[in-house]
Amino acid sequence: MNRYAPMLFLLAAVWGASYLFIKVAVDDIAPAPMMSARTLLAAAVLLSYVVWRFGRERAVAELRSAWRNCLVLGVLNAALPFWLIAWGEQHIDSGLAAVVQASVPIFNALLALRFLPHERLTGVRALGLATGIVGVALVTGIHPGGGWFAIAGALAVVASSLAYAGGGVYGQKAVSGTPGPVLAAGSMLAGGLVLLPLALFQLPRETPSLEAIGSLLALSLAGTALAQLILFRMLALHGAARLVLVTYLMPGFALVYGALILDEAITVATIGGLALILGGVALASGMLRLPRRAVATARP
């Protein structure tokens, strides 16, 4: 897993499939129990990995010292956004949810301007933020046959993007010196426990279908546990700047999965909104630079 491109495409493919798994499972399993099970199953796998890698004593010590950060990240990066996405996908297509989620870097940049003093707003960055927000507005205004519930579902996914962005800013400010797998395991455990009380009141009355159970297991093991390990491996090897490229690939995978497997329509408005969001992300992150025009100065 030392090669950049295979890891990048694998992470995008796995994360893109998560929206498909949620869409299939949410028909039989309510958002709270689904996402509580998702995070707790992923936490079990990640905790086993942490114990195997660091040993029992060090693993326990690391988790104890980072429990506050794990709790905050568990809420912002797991419990809240997971529940919002699942609720939103009750009313919108999985591909559309992934397109909206591509706006996370836009909200991250907006929050960074407020809470990270070293972040500055340049003209190009402002243009990128504005472009991305227009893209979000275009996508959330689409009526894919669901009326106002569809808009509410899209807005729920927008709110999940804001939660993810808040977790990213918090991580930049408060989390340092803690190994990535420890944060991943601790935050998943905390997120699952936060959702557990609500989940117990919404347990399915009937046994879910095999498709729903299989989707939940795939979401937990591949879309969460495996994705977290790939994520932190890529951060360690290649850094956050190169990791952001997954934002551009993930919605494409999700749209293809939704179209091929769930017969979801890919509309012109969806593609247009995605183009605006990704263009805004590219400008706001500095990955795309506008050409400078030479300004002629005349001497008096």
C-alpha positions, -999 to 999 in steps of 0.1 A, spaced: 0 0 0 29 23 -6 18 34 -41 -1 66 -42 -25 61 -72 -38 26 -63 -45 38 -27 -62 69 -39 -85 50 -63 -92 23 -38 -102 49 -11 -124 67 -36 -141 35 -48 -147 23 -12 -161 57 0 -181 61 -32 -197 27 -25 -207 37 10 -236 58 -3 -249 27 -22 -247 6 9 -266 32 29 -293 35 3 -299 -2 3 -298 -7 40 -319 23 50 -350 7 35 -350 -19 63 -329 -3 91 -335 32 105 -306 56 104 -298 56 141 -294 18 146 -278 14 112 -251 40 119 -246 29 155 -240 -7 143 -217 7 116 -195 26 139 -194 -1 167 -185 -28 142 -158 -6 127 -146 3 161 -142 -34 170 -121 -40 139 -100 -8 145 -95 -15 182 -82 -50 173 -58 -34 149 -46 -9 174 -40 -36 200 -21 -57 175 0 -28 163 9 -11 196 3 -38 222 -25 -38 248 -9 -16 274 1 12 250 -32 10 232 -51 15 264 -28 43 274 -32 61 241 -70 58 241 -72 71 276 -51 101 269 -70 109 237 -106 103 249 -117 139 248 -105 143 212 -120 110 203 -154 120 218 -154 153 198 -143 136 166 -168 108 172 -196 133 172 -184 155 144 -169 129 121 -191 99 128 -224 101 148 -238 134 135 -228 132 98 -235 94 95 -270 99 109 -277 129 87 -265 111 55 -286 81 62 -317 102 69 -310 122 38 -307 91 16 -342 81 27 -354 110 3 -326 114 -23 -305 92 -45 -272 79 -33 -253 96 -62 -268 129 -53 -258 125 -17 -222 119 -28 -222 150 -50 -234 171 -21 -207 156 2 -180 168 -23 -186 202 -7 -168 193 25 -136 211 15 -157 243 8 -171 243 43 -137 234 57 -122 264 41 -150 287 54 -146 274 90 -108 277 87 -111 314 79 -130 319 111 -111 296 135 -76 293 121 -58 327 123 -31 318 97 -57 311 70 -62 341 47 -89 349 21 -75 358 -13 -94 368 -43 -90 334 -60 -100 316 -29 -131 338 -24 -141 330 -60 -136 293 -53 -158 294 -22 -185 313 -40 -184 289 -69 -187 259 -46 -216 274 -27 -234 280 -59 -229 244 -68 -243 232 -35 -273 255 -40 -279 241 -74 -277 205 -63 -299 210 -32 -325 227 -53 -330 197 -76 -364 180 -73 -358 143 -81 -394 135 -77 -394 138 -39 -406 174 -35 -398 192 -3 -386 160 14 -360 157 -13 -348 192 -6 -348 184 32 -327 152 24 -302 172 4 -299 198 32 -293 171 57 -264 159 37 -252 195 34 -254 197 73 -233 165 74 -206 182 52 -206 210 77 -201 186 106 -172 169 87 -156 203 81 -159 211 118 -142 179 126 -114 187 102 -109 222 117 -110 208 152 -84 182 142 -61 208 129 -63 228 162 -65 202 189 -53 168 177 -16 164 176 8 136 187 -19 109 187 -15 80 162 -41 81 135 -54 45 141 -60 54 177 -80 84 167 -99 64 142 -107 36 166 -116 59 195 -138 82 174 -157 53 159 -163 38 194 -174 72 207 -197 78 178 -213 45 181 -220 49 218 -234 84 212 -260 70 187 -267 38 208 -295 53 230 -315 65 200 -307 33 181 -323 12 209 -356 30 204 -356 24 166 -346 -12 163 -363 -29 133 -396 -47 141 -388 -74 115 -356 -91 105 -339 -70 78 -334 -85 44 -302 -102 35 -294 -73 11 -297 -48 40 -276 -69 64 -250 -74 37 -249 -37 29 -245 -28 66 -216 -53 70 -199 -39 38 -205 -4 50 -190 -12 85 -160 -33 74 -151 -18 40 -166 17 40 -156 25 75 -128 3 91 -108 -4 59 -113 32 46 -101 47 79 -69 26 77 -63 36 41 -70 72 50 -44 74 78 -19 54 58 -22 79 30 -19 108 54 13 94 68 28 86 34 16 114 11 1 142 33 -33 159 33 -26 180 2 -25 149 -21 -52 131 -2 -77 159 -11 -78 145 -46 -102 118 -34 -128 145 -32 -128 146 -70 -130 109 -76 -155 98 -49 -187 114 -64 -179 98 -98 -178 63 -83 -210 69 -64 -229 82 -94 -217 52 -115 -227 27 -87 -261 43 -83 -268 44 -120 -256 8 -127 -269 -9 -96 -299 12 -84 -310 26 -118 -306 62 -105 -308 89 -131 -277 112 -136 -292 145 -146 -276 175 -162 -282 196 -130 -264 170 -110 -234 170 -133 -234 208 -134 -236 211 -96 -208 186 -92 -186 206 -117 -192 238 -98 -185 222 -64 -153 206 -76 -142 237 -94 -147 257 -63 -128 231 -43 -99 233 -68 -98 271 -66 -102 274 -28 -75 248 -21 -50 263 -45 -49 232 -68 -62 253 -97 -47 287 -103 -61 313 -126 -37 328 -152 -23 362 -142 -28 390 -167 1 412 -173 -7 447 -163 11 474 -183 22 504 -164 29 536 -182 55 560 -170 44 596 -167 
